[in-house]
Structure formats: structure tokens, C-alpha cells
């Protein structure tokens, strides 16, 4: 068991419309369980908006949150959203954002989790 985190971003691509955009997917391997403990998401230009987690094994879940700030990952420590979501693999976690401004540029997402993996050696 160990703590880890992953970051996804849109490679500084401007969003042309106010619509839901995928920042990417995180695969949770078979035999592993990720306990999500913290979430953070931000968008440049003060656009703000919402983000949601789409987990293929929990289609009924509504993991939707307000963005925490701008896209500067340095603001993460002070603005993280504490969570307790357990996802058992194999599963796919997709992060989708909806900005309030069509001109928002960079978007970033960070997830902190505990990987309850069994020893492999």
C-alpha cells in the first residue's frame, strides 16, 4: 500500500466552446484498488467551471465538483478537495471539465490516492 498522485492537463489548448471536455483517462489495473483521497482542478484565465469523474464501473455515480482555482498546479496544496472514493480495478477513471468561459486555456487536474496493491515480489 502506498500514496501516489497523477496529473492530467489539456496541453494548454484553448477551449473554443463552453462544453464538456475530457482531460484524459487513468487506468486502474486489475487486482488494484485506488482510494481517492484528494482532487484538484483548475482552468486558466479565471474561467472557472466544474469537473466530474466518470468511472466506467460506477456509471450511476455523480462525482461532480466546482473547479478549485486557476491552472497553476502550485495552488494545489491550499485548495485540494478531500474525498474518500474507492475504485477497484480493472476500471477507467476519466476526468471531464466544463469551463464557464470559451476562452479558457490550460486546464489541469490532480488526483491523490492510496494504491492498495498487493506485493508483487
Backbone as numpy.savetxt, mean C-alpha at the origin, in Angstrom:
# Nx Ny Nz CAx CAy CAz Cx Cy Cz
10.08 -15.68 11.97 9.22 -14.51 11.97 10.12 -13.28 11.97
9.81 -12.32 11.12 10.60 -11.09 11.07 9.75 -9.94 10.52
10.17 -8.71 10.82 9.50 -7.51 10.32 10.14 -7.09 9.01
9.34 -6.55 8.11 9.83 -6.10 6.83 8.89 -5.01 6.32
9.25 -4.40 5.20 8.37 -3.44 4.55 8.64 -3.44 3.06
7.67 -2.97 2.30 7.82 -2.83 0.86 7.22 -1.49 0.45
7.81 -0.90 -0.59 7.34 0.38 -1.10 6.99 0.23 -2.58
5.87 0.80 -2.96 5.44 0.84 -4.36 5.30 2.30 -4.75
5.57 2.64 -6.02 5.31 4.00 -6.49 4.97 3.97 -7.97
4.49 5.10 -8.46 4.08 5.20 -9.86 5.17 5.78 -10.75
6.41 5.74 -10.30 7.57 6.22 -11.09 7.43 7.67 -11.53
6.80 8.49 -10.68 6.66 9.92 -10.92 5.82 10.25 -12.15
4.89 9.38 -12.48 4.01 9.58 -13.62 2.82 10.44 -13.22
2.57 11.50 -13.97 1.41 12.36 -13.69 0.13 11.59 -14.00
-0.91 11.84 -13.22 -2.19 11.20 -13.40 -3.07 12.13 -14.24
-3.51 11.65 -15.39 -4.24 12.49 -16.33 -5.70 12.69 -15.95
-6.27 11.76 -15.21 -7.67 11.87 -14.82 -7.82 11.54 -13.34
-8.95 11.92 -12.79 -9.23 11.57 -11.40 -9.92 10.21 -11.44
-9.11 9.16 -11.45 -9.65 7.80 -11.48 -8.73 6.88 -10.69
-9.20 5.69 -10.41 -8.41 4.74 -9.64 -7.23 4.23 -10.46
-6.05 4.24 -9.84 -4.81 3.83 -10.51 -4.09 2.80 -9.64
-3.58 1.74 -10.26 -2.83 0.73 -9.52 -1.38 1.17 -9.37
-0.86 1.10 -8.13 0.55 1.36 -7.89 1.37 0.07 -7.99
0.72 -1.05 -8.04 1.41 -2.32 -8.18 0.86 -3.38 -7.25
1.50 -4.55 -7.31 1.05 -5.71 -6.54 2.20 -6.29 -5.74
1.86 -6.83 -4.59 2.81 -7.54 -3.74 2.32 -8.97 -3.62
3.17 -9.91 -3.99 2.81 -11.33 -3.90 3.20 -11.87 -2.53
2.27 -12.58 -1.93 2.52 -13.25 -0.66 2.61 -14.73 -0.97
3.78 -15.32 -0.81 4.00 -16.71 -1.23 3.19 -17.72 -0.42
2.98 -18.86 -1.01 2.33 -19.98 -0.34 3.12 -20.36 0.91
2.40 -20.66 1.98 3.05 -21.05 3.21 3.51 -19.89 4.08
3.28 -18.65 3.63 3.68 -17.47 4.40 2.42 -16.71 4.83
2.52 -16.02 5.93 1.45 -15.16 6.41 2.05 -13.80 6.70
1.47 -12.75 6.10 1.91 -11.38 6.36 0.88 -10.73 7.28
1.34 -10.22 8.40 0.50 -9.44 9.30 0.84 -7.98 9.05
-0.05 -7.27 8.35 0.19 -5.88 8.02 0.03 -5.05 9.30
1.06 -4.29 9.64 1.04 -3.52 10.88 1.01 -2.01 10.65
1.40 -1.55 9.46 1.40 -0.12 9.18 1.28 0.15 7.69
0.51 1.18 7.35 0.31 1.60 5.97 0.59 3.09 5.85
1.13 3.49 4.71 1.34 4.90 4.43 1.22 5.10 2.93
0.55 6.18 2.53 0.42 6.50 1.11 0.38 8.02 0.96
1.04 8.51 -0.09 1.06 9.95 -0.34 1.10 10.26 -1.82
0.67 11.47 -2.17 0.67 11.93 -3.55 1.29 13.33 -3.61
2.05 13.58 -4.67 2.71 14.87 -4.85 1.70 15.98 -5.14
2.20 17.19 -5.09 1.42 18.38 -5.43 0.23 18.62 -4.52
0.24 18.04 -3.34 -0.86 18.27 -2.40 -2.19 17.78 -2.91
-2.16 16.85 -3.84 -3.40 16.35 -4.44 -4.32 15.66 -3.47
-3.73 14.87 -2.57 -4.54 14.13 -1.62 -5.42 13.10 -2.32
-6.21 12.40 -1.53 -7.10 11.40 -2.08 -7.21 10.20 -1.17
-7.54 9.06 -1.76 -7.71 7.83 -1.01 -6.87 6.71 -1.64
-6.67 5.67 -0.87 -6.06 4.46 -1.41 -6.77 3.27 -0.80
-6.71 2.15 -1.52 -7.32 0.94 -0.99 -6.46 -0.26 -1.32
-6.62 -1.27 -0.49 -5.94 -2.53 -0.69 -6.92 -3.51 -1.29
-6.52 -4.16 -2.35 -7.32 -5.21 -2.96 -6.57 -6.52 -2.76
-7.17 -7.43 -2.02 -6.55 -8.72 -1.73 -7.39 -9.79 -2.41
-6.78 -10.55 -3.32 -7.56 -11.50 -4.10 -8.25 -12.57 -3.26
-7.71 -12.88 -2.08 -8.34 -13.89 -1.23 -9.41 -13.30 -0.30
-9.54 -11.97 -0.27 -10.56 -11.28 0.52 -11.36 -10.32 -0.36
-12.07 -10.83 -1.36 -12.77 -9.91 -2.29 -13.85 -9.07 -1.61
-14.37 -9.50 -0.48 -15.43 -8.77 0.21 -14.91 -7.66 1.10
-13.61 -7.63 1.36 -13.04 -6.65 2.29 -13.00 -5.25 1.68
-13.14 -4.24 2.54 -13.11 -2.84 2.11 -11.98 -2.13 2.84
-10.75 -2.38 2.41 -9.58 -1.77 3.03 -9.32 -0.43 2.35
-10.06 0.61 2.73 -9.95 1.92 2.08 -9.53 2.96 3.12
-8.55 3.80 2.74 -7.98 4.77 3.67 -7.75 6.11 2.98
-7.66 7.18 3.79 -7.28 8.49 3.30 -5.76 8.52 3.15
-5.25 9.23 2.12 -3.81 9.38 1.97 -3.24 10.11 3.18
-1.99 9.77 3.52 -1.35 10.31 4.71 -0.63 11.64 4.50
-0.34 12.00 3.26 0.40 13.23 3.03 0.89 13.32 1.61
2.00 14.06 1.42 2.57 14.18 0.08 3.39 12.93 -0.23
4.08 12.91 -1.36 4.77 11.69 -1.79 6.18 11.57 -1.23
6.55 12.40 -0.28 7.88 12.33 0.32 7.90 11.21 1.36
8.60 10.13 1.06 8.63 8.97 1.96 9.20 9.33 3.33
9.93 10.44 3.42 10.49 10.86 4.71 9.40 11.21 5.71
8.19 11.50 5.25 7.09 11.82 6.17 6.44 10.58 6.74
6.86 9.42 6.31 6.23 8.16 6.71 6.20 7.97 8.22
7.30 8.17 8.90 7.40 7.86 10.33 6.35 8.59 11.17
6.03 9.80 10.81 5.09 10.59 11.61 3.64 10.42 11.21
3.39 9.79 10.08 2.03 9.75 9.55 1.51 8.36 9.23
2.12 7.33 9.76 1.72 5.97 9.39 0.37 5.60 9.99
-0.41 4.84 9.24 -1.69 4.33 9.71 -1.46 2.94 10.28
-1.69 2.76 11.58 -1.51 1.46 12.20 -2.66 0.53 11.81
-2.31 -0.71 11.48 -3.31 -1.69 11.09 -2.99 -3.04 11.72
-3.91 -3.95 11.59 -3.70 -5.34 12.01 -4.49 -6.21 11.04
-3.93 -6.41 9.86 -4.57 -7.20 8.80 -3.67 -8.39 8.52
-4.22 -9.59 8.60 -3.45 -10.81 8.34 -3.86 -11.39 7.00
-2.85 -11.64 6.15 -3.10 -12.21 4.83 -2.26 -13.48 4.70
-2.94 -14.59 4.47 -2.26 -15.88 4.33 -2.05 -16.17 2.85
-0.81 -16.52 2.49 -0.48 -16.82 1.10 -0.87 -18.23 0.71
-1.03 -18.51 -0.56 -0.71 -17.59 -1.64 -1.80 -16.54 -1.80
-1.36 -15.31 -1.96 -2.29 -14.20 -2.13 -1.58 -13.07 -2.87
-2.38 -12.16 -3.39 -1.84 -11.00 -4.09 -2.49 -9.75 -3.51
-1.64 -8.83 -3.06 -2.08 -7.56 -2.49 -1.83 -6.47 -3.52
-2.89 -5.83 -4.00 -2.77 -4.74 -4.96 -3.13 -3.44 -4.26
-2.39 -2.37 -4.58 -2.63 -1.06 -4.00 -3.18 -0.15 -5.09
-4.36 0.44 -4.84 -5.02 1.30 -5.82 -5.25 2.67 -5.19
-4.93 3.73 -5.93 -5.10 5.08 -5.42 -6.10 5.86 -6.26
-6.75 6.82 -5.62 -7.62 7.77 -6.32 -7.24 9.15 -5.81
-6.63 9.96 -6.67 -6.22 11.31 -6.28 -7.36 12.29 -6.53
-7.39 13.34 -5.72 -8.40 14.38 -5.89 -8.05 15.35 -6.99
-6.78 15.34 -7.42 -6.31 16.26 -8.45 -5.79 15.47 -9.64
-6.22 15.84 -10.83 -5.76 15.16 -12.04 -4.31 15.48 -12.35
-3.71 16.45 -11.68 -2.33 16.82 -11.98 -1.32 16.25 -10.99
-1.77 15.40 -10.08 -0.84 14.83 -9.12 0.24 14.03 -9.83
1.46 14.16 -9.38 2.58 13.44 -9.98 2.88 12.19 -9.20
4.03 12.16 -8.56 4.48 10.96 -7.87 3.53 10.54 -6.75
3.28 9.25 -6.71 2.52 8.63 -5.64 3.36 7.50 -5.06
3.33 7.36 -3.76 4.09 6.29 -3.10 3.23 5.62 -2.06
3.51 4.33 -1.85 2.82 3.53 -0.85 3.87 2.70 -0.11
3.74 2.58 1.20 4.62 1.74 1.99 3.78 0.89 2.92
4.11 -0.40 2.99 3.44 -1.31 3.91 4.50 -1.93 4.81
4.22 -1.94 6.11 5.08 -2.59 7.08 4.34 -3.83 7.55
5.08 -4.94 7.69 4.42 -6.18 8.05 5.36 -7.12 8.81
4.76 -8.09 9.45 5.50 -9.17 10.08 5.28 -10.40 9.20
6.37 -10.99 8.76 6.31 -12.19 7.93 6.44 -13.39 8.86
5.37 -14.14 8.99 5.35 -15.30 9.87 5.82 -16.55 9.14
6.95 -16.45 8.49 7.48 -17.57 7.70 8.10 -18.62 8.61
7.98 -19.84 8.17 8.65 -20.93 8.88 10.11 -20.95 8.46
10.99 -21.42 9.31 12.40 -21.52 8.93 12.56 -22.40 7.69
13.46 -22.02 6.82 13.67 -22.79 5.59 14.99 -23.54 5.60
15.78 -23.42 6.65 17.07 -24.12 6.68 17.11 -25.18 7.75
